[in-house]
Amino acid sequence: MFGRGNWAILGLNKDSLEEFKANLEDQRLMLAVSQCAASAVTRHIKIDTIGLNPFSAPRLDEGQTIDLELEGELARYAASDAETRGNTTLSDALLAMENFGSGEPSFQVHPSLPWYGFWAVSNEWKDVSDLASIKEQHSYAALERPYKFLKAVDKKSVDQDIRGVTAAMRKQFPVLLDLHEGRVYVENSGKKTLQVLKGVLKQLGMEVYPVAWSFNRANWPATILQKLHSDTQYAGDFEKRADEATRFRPKEIVKLEDSELESVVAHFFSMTQLPNELWVGLSTPAQIRLHATSAPIVAKAVTSATTLLGMTEESHLLSASLTFQERITFMSKKGEERTFRKEVLSIDLNDQINLTDAGAAMLRGFDMPAFRKDIQREIKHSKQVPSIEEFWSTWLHQMSNAVRTIEGSFREILDLNGDEKAGIVPMQAAPAEESVELEVA
């Protein structure tokens, strides 16, 4: 978190708040959905799981050692359905553990707003050895030839003899719940992971529903990209830099005296001012189609993108990275008026902006570069470091603002009227896309 990443956005019923708060106080339930329990299930039953840790303690499950017998009891309890758990008597030792979080303070990231956060930990039971090298060694020793040269029957024999070393592999990602606006932000783009996470949230009383980016236009991502590029400023400067890139090495290109303009042509191939006074720069990697029926070409350098887009009248963008900027004017100590560009947020725009199978609207390549600089500047000024809770709540607050900025900007670019419902909107979920609860047979 706090850097460039891919975020999935889900809808959240704000009326779930009271049930959710009550469940946070239920120690037995919080133990069942904890990472401490999920890791025990993965190790004992050898299946994939997702468990939760509080936002301020990403490795809380490792707080104390659990003996094997107690861990087995925990695995069986967590793997049971809700009805079975209700009829199960738990050891006092399990509830007394400090390896899991419970209670609203462990998960609320703002003292007065209904904002919550936690770490979701994905546990996979998988082979962690290099199985190919084990097969090769066994073939050399037993059959005196490489594995590739074995007969089918011998390969089958080797495969049966070889057993890889398996272990629980963990990956964790932040989850932010905004029950004021009704949204869940998950820094993960795995369809299966998101579906299982929905099941965990359901156990906590959260009613999650699918959402998607929608702007009532066919192929609207490409339309936005084309509109931005056609309205670009500094077109002549972009073309000049692209021409120089074909004749000189990067170190031989003479930088412009105007440092602001040099920064623009060095990092972007388009820069457009919106009616809301924000500027949007297009950068690479970008996909460009030269003709309506031709295959897309990936441009890795901004100068290549400029060249490709000027090759034919039909050249058009299919994807690119967008950077939103504020152009700020200030007076220097010498009394001179100067300007600089402050990057507000960045995202990748393409036809994968919705993860339809998981019912999620995506923020791919999302970052807020000013976030770190602003906090570091505040620390330097106040001589105080914010709490972990403040880091999380500030990120959630600014992410919500960023989404609103994107929604509003795209509406302006597409010239939508105020009555048209657009942005992140609820979508109809097919029966097959319903949330998958974490079930263990």
C-alpha positions in Angstrom: 0.0 0.0 0.0 0.9 3.7 -0.2 2.4 3.2 -3.7 1.5 2.2 -7.2 -0.8 -0.9 -7.3 -4.0 -2.4 -8.6 -7.1 -1.9 -6.6 -10.5 -3.6 -6.9 -13.5 -1.6 -5.8 -16.7 -3.4 -4.6 -20.0 -2.0 -3.5 -20.9 -2.2 0.2 -24.3 -1.9 1.8 -24.0 0.9 4.4 -26.9 -0.7 6.4 -24.5 -3.5 7.3 -22.6 -1.3 9.8 -24.3 -2.2 13.0 -24.1 -6.0 12.3 -20.5 -5.6 11.3 -19.6 -3.7 14.5 -21.4 -6.3 16.6 -19.4 -9.1 14.9 -16.1 -7.4 15.5 -16.8 -7.8 19.2 -17.5 -11.6 18.8 -14.3 -13.3 19.8 -15.3 -16.7 18.6 -16.2 -15.3 15.1 -13.1 -13.1 14.9 -10.9 -16.1 15.8 -12.6 -18.2 13.0 -11.9 -15.6 10.3 -8.4 -14.7 11.6 -5.1 -15.4 9.8 -4.1 -17.4 12.8 -7.0 -19.8 12.1 -6.7 -19.6 8.3 -3.0 -20.6 8.4 -3.8 -23.5 10.7 -6.5 -24.8 8.2 -4.0 -24.5 5.4 -1.3 -26.5 7.2 -3.6 -29.2 8.7 -6.2 -29.7 5.9 -3.8 -28.6 3.0 -6.3 -26.2 1.3 -6.1 -22.6 0.3 -7.6 -20.0 2.7 -7.9 -16.3 3.4 -7.5 -14.9 7.0 -7.5 -11.5 8.5 -5.1 -9.5 10.6 -5.7 -6.0 12.1 -4.5 -3.0 10.0 -1.8 -2.1 12.6 -0.5 -5.7 13.0 0.2 -7.4 9.6 1.9 -10.4 11.3 -0.2 -10.7 14.4 -0.8 -14.4 13.8 2.9 -15.0 14.6 2.5 -13.4 18.1 2.9 -16.6 20.0 3.6 -20.3 19.3 0.7 -22.7 19.3 1.3 -26.4 20.1 0.3 -28.9 17.4 -2.8 -30.3 19.3 -4.2 -26.9 19.9 -3.6 -25.8 16.3 -5.4 -28.9 15.1 -8.4 -28.0 17.2 -8.3 -24.4 15.8 -8.1 -25.7 12.2 -11.2 -28.0 12.7 -13.2 -25.2 14.3 -12.3 -22.6 11.6 -13.1 -25.2 8.8 -16.6 -25.8 10.2 -19.7 -24.1 9.1 -21.4 -21.4 11.3 -23.9 -23.8 12.8 -21.3 -26.3 13.8 -19.1 -23.6 15.3 -22.1 -22.5 17.4 -22.3 -25.9 18.9 -18.6 -26.3 19.5 -16.9 -25.7 22.8 -13.6 -24.0 22.4 -10.6 -24.4 24.7 -10.0 -21.3 26.9 -6.4 -21.3 25.7 -7.5 -20.6 22.1 -9.7 -17.6 23.1 -7.0 -16.3 25.4 -4.4 -16.2 22.5 -3.1 -12.8 21.4 -2.6 -14.0 17.8 -5.9 -12.6 16.5 -7.7 -9.3 16.6 -11.2 -8.6 17.9 -13.1 -5.5 18.9 -13.8 -2.4 16.8 -10.7 -0.5 17.9 -8.5 -3.1 16.3 -10.0 -2.4 12.8 -11.4 1.1 12.8 -8.9 3.5 11.1 -10.8 6.7 12.0 -12.1 7.7 15.5 -15.4 9.1 14.3 -16.0 7.9 10.7 -17.1 4.4 9.8 -13.8 3.6 8.1 -12.2 0.2 8.7 -9.1 -1.6 7.5 -7.4 -4.9 7.8 -4.8 -7.2 6.1 -6.2 -10.1 4.2 -3.8 -12.9 4.0 -4.0 -15.5 1.2 -2.6 -18.9 2.2 -1.8 -21.4 -0.6 -0.7 -25.0 0.0 1.8 -25.5 -2.8 5.0 -27.1 -3.9 7.9 -24.9 -2.9 10.7 -27.1 -4.3 12.1 -27.1 -7.8 10.3 -30.3 -9.0 12.1 -30.3 -12.4 15.5 -30.6 -10.8 14.3 -33.4 -8.4 13.0 -35.4 -11.4 16.3 -34.8 -13.2 18.4 -36.0 -10.3 16.2 -39.1 -9.8 16.4 -39.9 -13.5 20.2 -39.7 -13.5 20.6 -41.9 -10.4 17.9 -44.5 -11.1 17.9 -44.7 -14.9 21.2 -43.1 -16.0 19.7 -40.7 -18.5 18.0 -37.2 -18.5 14.3 -37.1 -17.7 13.4 -35.9 -21.3 14.9 -39.1 -22.7 12.9 -41.5 -20.6 10.1 -43.6 -22.0 6.6 -42.7 -21.0 6.4 -45.6 -18.6 9.7 -44.6 -16.9 8.5 -41.0 -16.7 5.4 -42.1 -14.9 7.5 -44.2 -12.5 9.7 -41.2 -11.7 6.7 -38.9 -11.2 5.2 -41.4 -8.7 8.5 -41.6 -6.8 9.0 -37.9 -6.6 7.1 -35.9 -4.0 7.8 -32.2 -3.9 8.3 -30.3 -0.7 5.0 -28.5 0.2 4.4 -25.6 2.5 1.9 -22.8 3.1 2.7 -19.8 1.0 1.3 -16.5 2.2 0.6 -13.3 0.4 -1.2 -10.4 2.0 -2.9 -7.3 0.8 -4.8 -4.4 2.5 -8.6 -4.1 2.5 -10.3 -0.8 3.3 -14.0 -0.5 4.1 -15.8 2.8 3.7 -19.2 2.4 5.2 -19.9 6.1 4.8 -19.8 5.9 1.0 -20.5 2.2 0.7 -17.3 0.9 -0.9 -14.7 -1.7 -0.4 -11.1 -1.1 -1.7 -9.0 -4.2 -2.1 -5.4 -4.1 -3.4 -5.8 -7.3 -5.3 -7.0 -8.2 -8.8 -7.3 -12.0 -8.5 -10.8 -13.1 -9.4 -10.7 -16.2 -7.1 -9.2 -14.2 -4.3 -11.8 -11.5 -4.5 -14.6 -14.1 -4.5 -13.3 -15.9 -1.4 -12.8 -12.5 0.3 -16.4 -11.7 -0.3 -17.3 -14.9 1.6 -15.2 -13.8 4.5 -16.8 -10.3 4.5 -20.2 -12.0 4.5 -19.3 -13.9 7.6 -18.6 -10.6 9.2 -22.0 -9.3 8.3 -21.0 -7.2 5.3 -23.3 -7.2 2.3 -21.1 -6.7 -0.7 -22.5 -6.2 -4.2 -20.9 -5.9 -7.7 -20.1 -2.5 -9.3 -18.5 -1.4 -12.6 -17.2 1.7 -14.3 -19.9 2.8 -16.7 -20.2 6.0 -18.8 -23.1 5.1 -21.2 -20.9 5.1 -24.2 -19.7 2.2 -26.3 -15.9 1.7 -26.0 -15.7 4.7 -23.8 -12.0 4.1 -22.6 -10.7 4.4 -26.1 -13.0 7.4 -26.7 -11.6 9.2 -23.7 -8.0 8.5 -24.8 -8.7 9.8 -28.3 -10.4 12.9 -27.0 -7.5 13.7 -24.7 -4.9 13.2 -27.4 -6.8 15.2 -30.0 -7.2 18.2 -27.6 -3.5 18.1 -26.5 -1.5 21.2 -26.0 2.3 21.3 -27.0 1.6 19.1 -30.0 4.5 20.7 -31.9 6.9 20.2 -29.0 5.9 16.5 -28.8 6.5 16.0 -32.5 9.8 17.8 -32.4 11.0 15.6 -29.5 9.8 12.5 -31.4 11.8 13.6 -34.5 14.9 14.2 -32.4 14.6 10.7 -30.9 14.9 9.2 -34.4 18.1 11.1 -35.1 19.9 11.3 -31.8 20.7 9.1 -28.8 18.8 10.1 -25.6 22.0 11.7 -24.1 22.5 13.7 -27.2 19.1 15.4 -27.2 19.4 19.0 -25.9 17.0 19.7 -23.1 14.6 22.7 -23.3 15.4 25.8 -21.3 11.8 25.8 -20.0 12.1 23.1 -17.3 8.4 22.7 -17.1 8.0 22.0 -20.8 11.0 19.7 -20.8 9.4 17.6 -18.0 6.2 17.4 -20.1 7.8 16.3 -23.4 10.2 13.9 -21.6 7.5 12.0 -19.8 4.3 12.3 -21.9 3.1 12.2 -25.5 0.0 14.3 -24.8 -1.0 16.9 -22.2 -4.6 18.3 -22.1 -6.2 20.8 -19.8 -9.7 19.9 -18.5 -12.5 22.3 -17.8 -12.0 21.6 -14.0 -8.5 23.1 -14.4 -6.7 19.8 -14.0 -4.3 18.6 -16.6 -4.1 15.0 -17.9 -0.9 13.6 -19.4 -0.8 10.4 -21.5 2.3 8.2 -21.1 3.4 4.8 -22.0 3.1 1.8 -22.1 0.4 2.5 -24.6 -1.4 0.4 -27.2 -1.9 2.0 -30.6 -3.8 0.7 -33.7 -2.6 2.1 -37.0 -5.7 1.0 -38.9 -9.2 -0.1 -37.9 -8.5 -3.7 -38.7 -4.8 -3.9 -37.8 -3.3 -5.5 -34.7 -2.4 -3.1 -31.8 1.2 -2.1 -31.4 2.7 -1.5 -27.9 4.7 1.7 -27.6 7.2 1.7 -24.7 8.7 5.1 -25.2 6.6 8.3 -25.4 8.4 9.4 -28.5 7.4 6.1 -30.2 3.8 6.7 -29.3 3.9 10.2 -30.9 5.5 8.7 -34.1 2.9 5.9 -34.3 -0.1 8.1 -33.7 1.1 10.3 -36.6 1.7 7.5 -39.1 -1.9 7.2 -40.5 -5.1 9.1 -40.3 -6.7 6.1 -38.7 -4.1 5.8 -35.9 -5.9 5.7 -32.5 -5.2 4.7 -28.9 -6.5 1.6 -27.2 -4.7 2.0 -23.8 -2.3 4.4 -22.0 -1.4 5.6 -18.6 -3.1 8.8 -17.3 -1.5 11.2 -14.9 -3.7 14.0 -13.4 -1.8 17.2 -12.5 -2.4 20.5 -10.9 -0.5 23.4 -12.5 0.5 25.7 -9.6 1.9 29.2 -9.9 4.0 30.7 -7.1 6.3 33.6 -6.4 10.0 32.8 -5.8 12.1 34.4 -3.1 13.5 36.7 -5.9 10.0 37.8 -6.6 9.7 35.9 -9.9 6.6 34.1 -10.9 7.1 30.4 -11.5 5.0 27.4 -12.1 5.3 23.7 -11.4 3.1 20.6 -12.0 2.0 18.6 -9.0 1.0 15.0 -9.8 -2.4 14.3 -8.1 -3.0 10.7 -9.2 -2.2 8.2 -12.0 -4.1 5.2 -13.5 -3.9 2.9 -16.5 -6.9 3.2 -18.8 -7.8 0.3 -21.0 -10.7 -2.2 -21.7 -9.7 -4.1 -18.6 -10.9 -1.4 -16.2 -13.7 -3.7 -15.1 -13.2 -7.1 -13.6 -16.6 -8.3 -14.6 -16.3 -11.9 -13.3 -15.6 -10.7 -9.8 -18.0 -7.7 -10.0 -15.3 -5.2 -9.3 -14.4 -1.8 -10.8 -10.6 -1.6 -11.1 -8.0 1.1 -10.4 -5.1 -0.4 -12.4 -1.7 1.2 -12.0 -3.2 3.5 -9.4 -0.9 5.8 -7.4 -1.1 9.2 -5.6 2.5 10.5 -5.9 1.9 13.5 -3.8 0.7 11.4 -0.8 4.1 10.5 0.4 5.6 13.9 -0.3 2.8 15.8 1.5 3.1 13.5 4.6 6.9 13.8 4.7 6.6 17.6 4.4 4.1 17.6 7.3 6.4 15.4 9.4 9.3 17.8 8.8 7.1 20.8 9.7 5.4 19.4 12.8 8.2 17.2 14.0 5.5 14.5 14.6 5.0 11.2 12.8 1.3 10.3 12.2 0.0 7.1 13.8 -0.5 4.0 11.7 -4.3 4.6 12.0 -3.8 8.1 10.4 -1.7 6.7 7.6 -4.5 4.3 6.7 -7.3 6.8 7.1 -5.5 9.5 5.1 -4.9 7.0 2.2 -8.6 6.0 2.3 -9.7 9.6 2.3 -7.5 10.6 -0.6 -8.3 7.4 -2.6 -12.0 8.3 -2.3 -11.3 11.8 -3.5 -9.2 10.4 -6.4 -12.1 8.2 -7.5 -14.4 11.2 -7.5 -11.9 13.2 -9.5 -11.7 10.4 -12.1 -15.5 10.1 -12.3 -15.9 13.8 -12.7 -13.1 14.2 -15.2 -14.3 11.4 -17.4 -17.9 12.8 -17.4 -16.5 16.2 -18.6 -14.3 14.6 -21.3 -17.3 12.6 -22.6 -19.6 15.6 -22.2 -22.2 13.8 -20.2 -25.1 15.8 -18.8 -25.8 15.8 -15.0 -28.8 13.5 -15.3 -26.9 10.6 -16.8 -25.8 8.1 -14.2 -22.1 7.4 -14.7 -19.0 6.5 -12.9 -18.8 3.5 -10.6 -22.4 2.2 -10.6 -24.0 -1.1 -9.4 -24.2 -3.9 -11.9 -26.4 -6.9 -12.2 -24.6 -10.0 -11.0 -25.4 -13.3 -12.7 -26.2 -16.2 -10.4 -22.8 -17.8 -11.1 -21.1 -14.7 -9.9 -22.5 -14.8 -6.4 -20.0 -14.6 -3.5 -18.2 -17.8 -2.7 -17.9 -18.4 1.0 -14.9 -20.2 2.4 -16.1 -23.7 2.7 -14.0 -26.7 3.7 -15.2 -30.3 3.2 
